[in-house]
């Protein structure tokens, strides 16, 4: 029989891996146990709870005291979506009740946050039972709707690792006189790609936010932007470069260019990007472009994503996640519920779930890159890509036309349109 006075906290990790998950688990457990609470770690996100399986492990200070240095998740992780059926929601709530859970901490991105809100609502509306919960914002995509400048945990570590990878490729490109097309992970937004591209000094970075129109774009547009960059580099005597491309552009490209009939989706209805081979498709289109111009160039496609997800967190994310874990328990201990926890101006600042929900979709809002921000404007300023000023008459314009093996008029007609974004 559970002691009704005993507070019991369960930790659930959802979505994809990100550096720092174990650090959050550690901080939550330490602070909760120091407060006299019992702590359960739930294996595999909501998956087992949704099947009425009590696959949990008791956590204490001894078991978590040093895991903050480790990558991955000691509780594993899954993308199981309990909101897909009322039966799954009921199973999750019933299993938590049977475990005596009074407080729930979810660690994840927008889908996990939404699932947690639905679980709490179901318990309240159907059983008149309050399960207090808080969400810790985790995603290397950095796309949860936090105030601008406040990162999700895992992003900084992923950016640092991705930067090392792309920096090495930059040296290889220069050494071997070739171009790399690096597709970086990021489901919708371009934060990670832009962060990697800017930090590594990549030749250019392409992100979805550059193409804000509702109408989808052809793959040829992306290839033309990169081709323009190659031509501009050739005109200055440089035969190498690295283009970082956000995989979120998959959502912006026309379905017919992606062979959409083969696209698979996950539990939350999101496209399984890994199945699309986007970098290969883009490389093929780019090579056709170059061949049509008579330009011989070695192009290598590279995907960066899974390498950064389970790496040990860097110093920033270790400190940040320990702060967030403490803040999560402090928020619950003081009677809080139904919020995402953040640290702003060195203060614990919860954000109500109502404030992060999209009123139209009823799902968590997605934070996109602000292309009007100084951060983006600086990133764009250091890219080597065709700009409107490149098409002004003069010797530099003539050099680019020669590099493209086109007449000045033909070069302008063929490539000036890529500067409209």
N, C-alpha and C positions, 0 to 999 in steps of 0.2 A: 504494500500500500504506500503510495507517494505521500510525503509530508506536505500538506497544503501550504505550509509556511516556507517550504524550501523553494528557492528560485533556481530554475534549471534553464540553462542557455544552450541552444543548439547552433552549430555553425554549419552553413551550407555554402559550397562553392559551385558556381555555375558558369556557363559560357566556355570560353577558351582559356588556356593557361596564360599567365603573365608573371614576370618576375616580381616577387614580393608577397605572394599568397601565403607562404609559410610564415612570413614575418607578421602578417595580420593575425593569422591563427595563434601564433605565439603570444602576441600582445593581448589579444582578447582573453585567452585562457588565463594568463598571469593575472590580469586585472580582475577578471570575474572570480577566480579562486580566492584572491586576496579579499574580495568582497563577501566571501562565504557562499558563493554560488556553485552549483554543480555544472559541469561543462561536458557536452557531448559533441564529438565531431561526427558529422554525417558523411558517409562515403558516397561518392558518385552523384553529387548534386541532389536534385529532386528525384532522380531515377528510382531509387529503392523505396523512398517514401511513397512515391506514386503507385507502387505495387504492394503497399502495406508490409514492406520488409524493414525490420529494425536493424539495418546494417550500420551500426554506429560504434564509436569507440569512446570510452571515457578519457578525457584529457585532463592533465594536471601540470603543474609547473615543471616537475621533473622530466616529463615527456616532451615538453616544447621549449625548454630553456635555451637551446642552441639552434633550433631549426630556422631561425630568422636569416641565417646565412645561406640557406639552401634554395635552389630553384625548384620548380615544379610545385606539387601540392601533396602533402602527406595524406590528404583526404580524397585524393584523386578529383576528378571533375567531370561534368557531363553537360550536354545541351538539352537534356530532357525538359520538355515544356509541359508543366502540370496544368496549364490553362486550356489545353486543347480539348479537355472533356471535364464535365462535372464530376465524373467518377474519379479521375485522377486528383482533382482538387480535394474531394472528400477523403480519399485515401491518404493524402499528405497530411491533412488536418487531423484525421483520426489517429494516425500513427504518431504524430507529435504529441497529441493528448495522452496517448497510452504511455509515452515515454516521460510524461510529466513536464513537458517543455512549457515554460512560461514566457520565455524570451527567445527571439530568433535573430541571428545575424546572418545576412546573406552577403557573399562576396562575389561580385560579378559586374557585368555591364548592363546595358539597358534592358535586355530580355530578362535577366535574373531579377532586376529591380521590379519589373512589371509582374513577374511571377510571384515575388514576395508580397507585393501589394494585393494581388488576387487571393493568395492564401489567407492573409489577414482578414480581408473583406469576407471571405467565405466563412471563416470561423465566427466572425462577429454577426453576420447576417443570418446564418443558418443554425448556429449553436449558442448565440448570445455569449460567446466566449472571447475574451481579449487575449490574443497572443501579441505581446509588444514586440516590434521588430525595427531593425535599422539596417540600412544597406551601405556597404563600403564600396565606393566606386573603383572598380578594377577593369581596365582594358588597355592594351597597348595601342588601340586605335585613338584614344584620347577624345572620344566623341560623345561622352555623356554631357548633359547640359549644365556644366558647372560654370561659374563666372569666368570670364575671359582671363587667361593667365594662370588659372588653377588647374593643374594636370590631374588626370586619373593616374592611379598608381600602376606601375609597370611600363608606362610610356617612356620615361626617361632612361630606364635600363635598356629597353628595346631600341630606342634611338641611338644610344651609345654603341650597342653591339652592331646595329645596322650600319652605323657610320664607319666602324672599323672595317667591315666587309667591303663597303663601297670605296673607302679610301684605298684599300689594297687593289681593288679592281681599277681604280684610276691610275695607279702606278703601272699595272699590267697593261692597260690600254695604251699608255704613253710608250712603254717599252716595246710593245709589239705592233704599234700603229693600227689599232683596231677600235671598234666601238662596242660598248656594252649597253644592252637594254635591261635595266634592273627593275623588275616589278616588285614593289614592296607591299606588304600586307596592310590592310585597312578596308573594312567592309564597305563603308559608304564615303567617309570623309578622308581628306588627304593629309591629316596632321602628321602621321608617321613618315610618309614619303617626303613631305616638305622638310620635316626635321632632319631626316637622314641626308637628303640632298643638300640642304643648306650647310649642315655641319661638316659634310665630307668635301664640300666644294665641287659637287657634281656639275657637269656642264649645263644641264637643265633638268627641271623637274616638272612633270605634268600631273595635275590633280583634278578631280571632278569639278571642284568649285569654279574652275576657269570656264566651264561650259554650263551656265545656269539656266539655259532655255529648256522649256518642257520638251521640245522636239529632240529626239535622240540624234547623235552625231554618227557619221560614217567612220569606220576604222581608218579610212584613207586620210582623214583630217589629222589624226594623231601621227600617222606616218609622215604626213607633209610637214608638221611642226618639227619633227625630229630631223627629217631630210633638210629642212631649212637651216637647222643648227649645224648639221654636217657641212653644208655648203659654206656657211659663214666661217666655220673653222678652217675649211680648205682654203678659202680666200685669204686667210691670215697665215697660211703655211702649216697648219696643224691637222694631222691626219688621224686624230684619236679623240675619244670623248666617252662620257658615260651619261646616259639619260635615265633618270629615276622616274618611274611611272607608277602611280597609285593604282592598286588593283580595283579600287572603288570605281574606276573609269569603266569597268565592265558594265555597271548599271547605266552608264550614259551612252554606250555604243549600241547601234542598231542591232536588233535581234538577229537579223539575217546575216550580219557579219560575224556573229558569235556561234552560229549553228545552234540556235536556242533550243531546238527540239531535244538536244542531248543534255540540257541543263538539269542538274539535280538540286533539291532544296533540303535544308535541315529541318529540325523539329519546329523551329520558329518561322519557317517559310522563307528563310534567306537563301540566296543562291550559294551553292557550294563552289566557290571560286576555283578551288584546287582541281576541279574536274574539267575546267574550261580550256586550260593550256593557253591562257591569254598572251603570255610573253612569246610563245611560238607563233601565234596568229599575227601579232604585231610585227615580229621579225620578218615573217614571210611577206607581209604587205610592204614593209620598209625596203626589203631587198628588191622587190619588184619595182618600186619607185626608183631606186638607184640604178637598176639595170636599164630602165627606160631612158635615163639621162646619160648612160654610158659611164657611170661612176663605179669603179671597182672598190669594194670596201668589205672587210671581214666584220660581220655582226655576230655577237654572242649574246644570247638571251640568258638571264639569270633571275631566279625567283628568290626573294628574301622574305622570310616570314616564320616558318617553323623553327628556324635556328635561334630566333630571339625570344621565343615564348617561355621556355623552361630553364633559361639561364639563371644563374644566381643574380639577385638584385644588386645594383650598384649602391654606393654609399647614400645617394639621394633617396632612392626608393626604400632602403632599409630604415632610414630615419623617418621618412614620410609614412611608411606602413605601420611602424610602431606607434606613431602618433595617431594614425587613424584607428588602429585597433583599440588603443586606450580610449579614444574619443567615443567609439561606438558603445563601449560598456558604460562610460560615464553618462552618455545620453540616456541609455536605458535605465541606469541606476537612479537617475533623477526623474523618472516617470515619463520619459519621452517615448514616442512610437511613430511609425509611418513616416520615416524621413530618410534621406540620404545624408550621410555625415561628411562634412568637409572641414578643412582648416583654412581660415581666412584671417589675415592680419594677426596671425599667431593666436587666434581664438577658435574654439570649437563652435562651428556654425552649421547647424542642421538645416537642410533644405527640404521642405515638405514635399511629399510625393505629388500632391496636387499641383505644385509649382513646376514640376518637371514633366508633367504629362501633356501631350499634344491633345487639345480639345477635339480635334477632328478624328485622328486615328485612335485616340484613347490609349496610345502606347507612349512610352518614354520618348521625349524629344531627342533629336540627334544634333549635336553641336558640330557645325561645319567650320572649315577654315574661313576666316573673315578676310576676303581678298582686298578689303579697304584698310586693313590694319598696317601699321608700320612694319611689323614682322614680315608680312607677305611682301610688301613693297620693296623691302631691302633684299629679300630672297630673290625676287624677280629682277632687281637691278643687277645682281651679280651673275645671272644666267647668261649663257651665250645662245641666243635664239633670235630669229628675225623679229624686228620691231618696225613700227611705221616709219621711223627716221631712216632705216636702212634703204628705203626705196626712194629717198631724195636723190636727185641727179648728182653725180660726183664720181670720183675715182674709186671709192670704196664700193659703191653700187656696181660699177663696171667690173670690178674684180670678182664680185659674187656672181654676176652673170657669166663671166668666163669660167669660174669654178663649176657652175651648173651646166656648162656647155650649151648655153642658150643665149639668144640675143637679148639685149636689155629689155626690149618690149615683151618678148616671150617669157623672160624670167619674172617680170612684174605681173604679167597675166597669170602665170602659173602659181606663184607663191605669195603674192601680196595679201591674199585673203586670210592667211593664217594669223595675221596681226590684228584681226578684228576682235579677238577674245581678250 
